[in-house]
Amino acid sequence: ARIVTNLDDLFEKDLGSAALVEERKIEEDRWVFIEGCKHPKSVTLLLRGGSQRVVDEVERSVHDAIMVVKDVMETPLIVAGGGAPETYAAAKVRSWSKSLEGREQLAAEKFADALESIPLALAENAGMDPIDTLASLRSRQLKGEKWTGIDVMKTRIANMKSSDIIEPLTVKYQIVSAASEAACMILRIDDVIATAKSSAPPSGGEGGMPPGMGGMGGGGMPGMGGGMPDMGGMM
Protein backbone atom coordinates (compact mmCIF):
# COMPACT_ATOMS: atom_id res chain seq x y z
CA ALA A 1 0.00 0.00 0.00
CA ARG A 2 1.04 3.62 -0.51
CA ILE A 3 -0.24 7.01 0.58
CA VAL A 4 -2.63 8.62 -1.92
CA THR A 5 -3.64 12.25 -1.46
CA ASN A 6 -6.38 12.27 -4.12
CA LEU A 7 -9.11 9.62 -4.23
CA ASP A 8 -9.41 10.02 -8.00
CA ASP A 9 -5.87 8.67 -8.31
CA LEU A 10 -6.65 5.60 -6.23
CA PHE A 11 -6.49 2.24 -8.00
CA GLU A 12 -6.75 -1.35 -6.87
CA LYS A 13 -3.00 -1.86 -7.17
CA ASP A 14 -2.51 0.91 -4.63
CA LEU A 15 -4.53 -0.86 -1.96
CA GLY A 16 -3.17 -3.19 0.67
CA SER A 17 -4.84 -6.02 2.54
CA ALA A 18 -5.06 -7.04 6.16
CA ALA A 19 -6.82 -9.78 8.06
CA LEU A 20 -7.93 -7.45 10.85
CA VAL A 21 -8.24 -3.68 11.32
CA GLU A 22 -9.70 -2.54 14.60
CA GLU A 23 -9.43 0.16 17.24
CA ARG A 24 -8.47 -0.84 20.76
CA LYS A 25 -8.32 1.18 23.93
CA ILE A 26 -5.18 0.74 25.99
CA GLU A 27 -5.42 2.63 29.27
CA GLU A 28 -6.36 6.19 28.24
CA ASP A 29 -5.24 5.97 24.61
CA ARG A 30 -6.95 4.54 21.54
CA TRP A 31 -4.86 2.61 19.04
CA VAL A 32 -5.63 1.29 15.56
CA PHE A 33 -4.27 -2.22 15.07
CA ILE A 34 -3.69 -3.56 11.56
CA GLU A 35 -2.89 -7.25 11.69
CA GLY A 36 -2.43 -10.07 9.22
CA CYS A 37 -0.84 -8.01 6.42
CA LYS A 38 0.72 -9.78 3.45
CA HIS A 39 4.46 -9.15 3.15
CA PRO A 40 4.58 -6.12 5.50
CA LYS A 41 7.52 -3.78 4.97
CA SER A 42 7.42 -2.44 8.51
CA VAL A 43 5.88 -3.41 11.83
CA THR A 44 5.25 -1.73 15.17
CA LEU A 45 6.17 -3.27 18.51
CA LEU A 46 4.05 -2.27 21.49
CA LEU A 47 6.09 -2.56 24.69
CA ARG A 48 4.37 -2.35 28.05
CA GLY A 49 5.60 -2.49 31.63
CA GLY A 50 4.73 -1.67 35.20
CA SER A 51 6.97 1.41 35.27
CA GLN A 52 8.93 3.61 32.91
CA ARG A 53 12.16 1.99 34.07
CA VAL A 54 10.86 -1.46 33.13
CA VAL A 55 9.72 -0.20 29.73
CA ASP A 56 13.14 1.37 29.09
CA GLU A 57 14.87 -1.90 29.97
CA VAL A 58 12.56 -3.90 27.71
CA GLU A 59 13.14 -1.42 24.88
CA ARG A 60 16.91 -1.73 25.28
CA SER A 61 16.71 -5.54 25.23
CA VAL A 62 14.49 -5.60 22.14
CA HIS A 63 16.78 -3.13 20.37
CA ASP A 64 19.83 -5.28 21.14
CA ALA A 65 18.07 -8.39 19.85
CA ILE A 66 17.08 -6.65 16.61
CA MET A 67 20.63 -5.39 16.09
CA VAL A 68 22.00 -8.92 16.58
CA VAL A 69 19.66 -10.23 13.88
CA LYS A 70 20.68 -7.33 11.63
CA ASP A 71 24.39 -8.12 12.12
CA VAL A 72 23.87 -11.78 11.25
CA MET A 73 21.89 -10.91 8.14
CA GLU A 74 24.59 -8.50 6.94
CA THR A 75 27.49 -10.80 7.87
CA PRO A 76 26.21 -14.39 8.13
CA LEU A 77 29.07 -15.63 10.32
CA ILE A 78 28.78 -16.80 13.92
CA VAL A 79 31.06 -17.93 16.74
CA ALA A 80 30.45 -19.74 20.00
CA GLY A 81 29.30 -17.80 23.03
CA GLY A 82 30.02 -18.35 26.70
CA GLY A 83 33.61 -17.10 26.51
CA ALA A 84 34.72 -19.94 24.23
CA PRO A 85 36.34 -17.80 21.49
CA GLU A 86 38.09 -15.58 24.06
CA THR A 87 39.59 -18.60 25.81
CA TYR A 88 40.72 -20.10 22.50
CA ALA A 89 42.24 -16.81 21.33
CA ALA A 90 44.01 -16.32 24.69
CA ALA A 91 45.67 -19.75 24.38
CA LYS A 92 46.87 -18.91 20.87
CA VAL A 93 48.23 -15.52 21.96
CA ARG A 94 50.11 -17.09 24.90
CA SER A 95 51.62 -19.68 22.59
CA TRP A 96 52.69 -16.93 20.19
CA SER A 97 54.13 -14.80 23.02
CA LYS A 98 56.81 -17.44 23.67
CA SER A 99 58.43 -16.48 20.38
CA LEU A 100 58.79 -12.86 21.54
CA GLU A 101 61.35 -11.26 23.81
CA GLY A 102 61.42 -8.44 26.32
CA ARG A 103 58.45 -6.16 26.80
CA GLU A 104 56.68 -7.46 23.72
CA GLN A 105 56.29 -10.84 25.40
CA LEU A 106 54.82 -9.21 28.52
CA ALA A 107 52.39 -7.18 26.41
CA ALA A 108 51.21 -10.31 24.59
CA GLU A 109 50.67 -12.16 27.86
CA LYS A 110 48.66 -9.24 29.27
CA PHE A 111 46.55 -9.18 26.12
CA ALA A 112 45.78 -12.87 26.69
CA ASP A 113 44.82 -12.10 30.30
CA ALA A 114 42.47 -9.38 29.06
CA LEU A 115 40.76 -11.85 26.71
CA GLU A 116 40.22 -14.29 29.57
CA SER A 117 38.49 -11.60 31.64
CA ILE A 118 35.32 -12.41 29.65
CA PRO A 119 34.97 -16.06 30.79
CA LEU A 120 36.07 -15.03 34.29
CA ALA A 121 33.25 -12.47 34.48
CA LEU A 122 30.72 -14.98 33.12
CA ALA A 123 31.73 -17.59 35.71
CA GLU A 124 31.54 -15.08 38.54
CA ASN A 125 28.14 -13.76 37.46
CA ALA A 126 26.82 -17.33 37.24
CA GLY A 127 27.90 -18.05 40.81
CA MET A 128 30.66 -20.44 39.73
CA ASP A 129 34.22 -20.45 41.03
CA PRO A 130 36.10 -18.26 38.49
CA ILE A 131 39.53 -19.86 38.95
CA ASP A 132 38.37 -23.48 38.80
CA THR A 133 36.04 -22.74 35.90
CA LEU A 134 38.76 -21.04 33.85
CA ALA A 135 41.24 -23.84 34.56
CA SER A 136 38.73 -26.47 33.45
CA LEU A 137 37.81 -24.42 30.39
CA ARG A 138 41.47 -24.09 29.40
CA SER A 139 42.01 -27.83 29.81
CA ARG A 140 39.09 -28.76 27.58
CA GLN A 141 40.04 -26.16 25.00
CA LEU A 142 43.59 -27.56 24.80
CA LYS A 143 42.09 -30.99 24.09
CA GLY A 144 40.55 -29.59 20.92
CA GLU A 145 37.05 -28.81 22.23
CA LYS A 146 36.87 -25.37 20.62
CA TRP A 147 33.11 -24.97 21.18
CA THR A 148 33.43 -25.44 24.94
CA GLY A 149 32.24 -22.44 26.95
CA ILE A 150 30.28 -21.42 30.02
CA ASP A 151 26.53 -22.06 30.12
CA VAL A 152 25.47 -19.33 32.55
CA MET A 153 21.84 -20.46 32.77
CA LYS A 154 22.80 -24.00 33.84
CA THR A 155 26.02 -22.94 35.66
CA ARG A 156 28.22 -25.45 33.91
CA ILE A 157 30.83 -25.86 31.19
CA ALA A 158 29.23 -27.24 28.04
CA ASN A 159 29.36 -27.34 24.27
CA MET A 160 28.06 -23.99 23.08
CA LYS A 161 27.05 -25.27 19.66
CA SER A 162 24.82 -28.02 20.99
CA SER A 163 23.45 -25.62 23.63
CA ASP A 164 22.53 -23.04 20.94
CA ILE A 165 24.68 -20.36 22.60
CA ILE A 166 26.15 -18.43 19.69
CA GLU A 167 27.08 -14.84 18.88
CA PRO A 168 27.62 -12.89 15.65
CA LEU A 169 31.22 -12.65 14.51
CA THR A 170 30.72 -8.93 13.81
CA VAL A 171 29.97 -8.25 17.48
CA LYS A 172 33.07 -10.12 18.67
CA TYR A 173 35.25 -8.31 16.17
CA GLN A 174 33.88 -4.93 17.27
CA ILE A 175 34.40 -5.72 20.97
CA VAL A 176 38.06 -6.71 20.56
CA SER A 177 38.80 -3.81 18.21
CA ALA A 178 37.17 -1.18 20.45
CA ALA A 179 38.90 -2.49 23.59
CA SER A 180 42.30 -2.55 21.87
CA GLU A 181 41.87 0.99 20.53
CA ALA A 182 40.84 2.26 23.98
CA ALA A 183 43.90 0.66 25.61
CA CYS A 184 46.23 2.15 22.99
CA MET A 185 44.66 5.57 23.48
CA ILE A 186 45.22 5.43 27.25
CA LEU A 187 48.84 4.38 26.75
CA ARG A 188 49.42 7.30 24.39
CA ILE A 189 47.90 9.75 26.87
CA ASP A 190 50.17 8.47 29.68
CA ASP A 191 53.16 8.86 27.38
CA VAL A 192 52.22 12.46 26.56
CA ILE A 193 51.76 13.33 30.25
CA ALA A 194 55.10 11.79 31.16
CA THR A 195 56.83 13.67 28.35
CA ALA A 196 55.23 16.95 29.37
CA LYS A 197 56.39 16.55 32.95
CA SER A 198 59.96 15.69 31.97
CA SER A 199 60.26 18.63 29.55
CA ALA A 200 58.83 21.26 31.92
CA PRO A 201 61.19 24.22 32.58
CA PRO A 202 63.06 24.13 35.92
CA SER A 203 61.68 26.20 38.76
CA GLY A 204 63.30 29.48 39.81
CA GLY A 205 64.93 27.96 42.87
CA GLU A 206 64.20 28.70 46.47
CA GLY A 207 62.45 31.90 47.41
CA GLY A 208 64.39 34.93 48.63
CA MET A 209 65.30 38.52 47.94
CA PRO A 210 66.67 39.50 44.54
CA PRO A 211 70.46 39.76 44.21
CA GLY A 212 72.00 42.85 45.78
CA MET A 213 69.30 43.24 48.43
CA GLY A 214 70.59 40.78 50.96
CA GLY A 215 72.02 43.51 53.18
CA MET A 216 68.68 45.08 53.90
CA GLY A 217 67.78 42.59 56.55
CA GLY A 218 70.15 43.94 59.24
CA GLY A 219 70.83 47.67 59.55
CA GLY A 220 67.67 49.10 58.06
CA MET A 221 67.50 51.81 55.44
CA PRO A 222 70.72 53.76 54.67
CA GLY A 223 71.12 56.98 56.60
CA MET A 224 68.35 56.14 59.06
CA GLY A 225 70.24 53.92 61.46
CA GLY A 226 70.28 56.56 64.23
CA GLY A 227 66.53 56.77 64.47
CA MET A 228 64.15 59.54 63.54
CA PRO A 229 65.21 63.21 64.10
CA ASP A 230 63.68 65.26 66.92
CA MET A 231 60.32 66.43 65.65
CA GLY A 232 58.93 67.73 68.92
CA GLY A 233 58.79 71.34 67.67
CA MET A 234 56.45 70.43 64.87
CA MET A 235 53.49 69.74 67.11
Buried (B, 14 or more C-beta within 10 A) or exposed (E): EEEEEEEEEEEEEEEEEEEEEEEEEEEEEEEEEBEEBEEEEEEEEEEEEEEEEEEEEBEEEEEEEEEBEEBBEEEEEBBBBBBBBBBBBBBEBBEEBEEEEEEEBEEBBEBBEBBBBBBBEBBEEBEBEBEEBBEBBBEBBEEEBBBBBBBBEEEEBBBBBEBEBBBBBBBBEEEBEEBEEEEEEEEEEEEEEEEEEEEEEEEEEEEEEEEEEEEEEEEEEEEEEEEEEEEEEEE
